[in-house]
């Protein structure tokens, strides 16, 4: 987990705060955590974008190669993903 070292003051209208507070309560988390998670979702780091791109590429492969059964194809895809993520991380 990253060290939290920057303080930010944020003003929200009542409706936005209510939505964030409700989500925090639902998750059992702080309002600050919900806001940090929303930032990460809206503005992913370059690494996260590259990893998701690799996963999307692998997921787009329709079906499995004819010479591989389900387990072998799953194992092959996992190996490909690990190698691609390593290269582009």
Backbone torsions as a table, in degrees:
resi	resn	phi	psi	omega
1	UNK	NA	140.0	-179.2
2	UNK	-69.7	149.0	175.3
3	UNK	-76.8	129.6	179.6
4	UNK	-85.8	112.3	-174.2
5	UNK	-128.9	0.5	178.6
6	UNK	-118.8	133.2	177.9
7	UNK	-100.6	140.3	-178.7
8	UNK	-134.6	132.8	173.9
9	UNK	-102.2	127.2	-175.5
10	UNK	-130.2	127.3	176.5
11	UNK	-100.9	131.7	178.8
12	UNK	-124.8	149.1	172.4
13	UNK	-74.4	167.6	-173.9
14	UNK	-60.5	-40.1	-178.1
15	UNK	-66.2	-43.6	178.3
16	UNK	-65.0	-45.0	-179.7
17	UNK	-60.6	-41.5	180.0
18	UNK	-60.4	-41.5	179.4
19	UNK	-64.3	-44.5	-179.6
20	UNK	-66.5	-43.9	-179.6
21	UNK	-63.9	-39.0	178.2
22	UNK	-63.3	-43.0	178.3
23	UNK	-65.3	-40.0	178.5
24	UNK	-61.6	-44.0	178.3
25	UNK	-63.0	-44.5	-179.9
26	UNK	-59.2	-40.9	-178.6
27	UNK	-83.5	-17.4	-172.9
28	UNK	73.5	35.7	-177.2
29	UNK	-124.5	173.3	177.2
30	UNK	-83.5	160.4	175.0
31	UNK	-60.3	-40.8	179.9
32	UNK	-60.3	-40.8	178.9
33	UNK	-63.4	-42.6	178.9
34	UNK	-61.9	-41.8	179.7
35	UNK	-66.9	-42.9	177.1
36	UNK	-61.1	-42.4	178.3
37	UNK	-62.4	-39.0	178.4
38	UNK	-64.8	-38.9	177.3
39	UNK	-63.9	-45.6	179.6
40	UNK	-60.9	-37.6	179.5
41	UNK	-70.2	-42.8	-177.6
42	UNK	-75.8	-32.0	-175.8
43	UNK	-132.3	72.3	-177.6
44	UNK	-66.4	152.3	177.1
45	UNK	-69.6	162.4	178.6
46	UNK	-56.4	-39.3	179.1
47	UNK	-60.2	-47.4	-178.4
48	UNK	-62.8	-38.3	178.7
49	UNK	-64.4	-44.3	-179.7
50	UNK	-64.8	-43.6	179.1
51	UNK	-61.8	-44.7	179.8
52	UNK	-65.1	-35.6	177.6
53	UNK	-63.2	-42.4	177.3
54	UNK	-63.1	-44.1	179.4
55	UNK	-63.4	-40.4	178.1
56	UNK	-64.3	-40.1	177.9
57	UNK	-61.0	-46.6	-180.0
58	UNK	-66.9	-36.9	-179.6
59	UNK	-69.8	-22.8	-177.5
60	UNK	-77.4	-12.1	178.1
61	UNK	-65.7	118.3	-178.3
62	UNK	-78.6	122.9	175.9
63	UNK	66.2	-162.0	-179.0
64	UNK	-123.3	154.0	176.0
65	UNK	-58.0	146.4	-174.9
66	UNK	-59.9	-30.0	-175.8
67	UNK	-90.6	6.3	179.4
68	UNK	-121.9	137.5	174.1
69	UNK	-82.2	176.2	-176.4
70	UNK	-54.4	-47.6	-176.5
71	UNK	-65.9	-42.5	-179.2
72	UNK	-66.1	-40.1	178.7
73	UNK	-65.9	-42.2	178.6
74	UNK	-60.3	-44.5	-179.9
75	UNK	-64.4	-40.6	179.1
76	UNK	-64.6	-45.4	179.0
77	UNK	-62.1	-40.9	179.5
78	UNK	-63.3	-40.5	178.9
79	UNK	-65.8	-42.7	177.8
80	UNK	-61.5	-43.8	-179.9
81	UNK	-62.1	-45.9	-179.2
82	UNK	-60.4	-41.8	-179.3
83	UNK	-68.8	-44.8	-179.5
84	UNK	-65.3	-43.1	178.7
85	UNK	-61.6	-41.3	177.7
86	UNK	-61.3	-39.8	-178.6
87	UNK	-71.4	-37.3	-173.9
88	UNK	-99.6	2.1	-179.2
89	UNK	-75.7	NA	NA
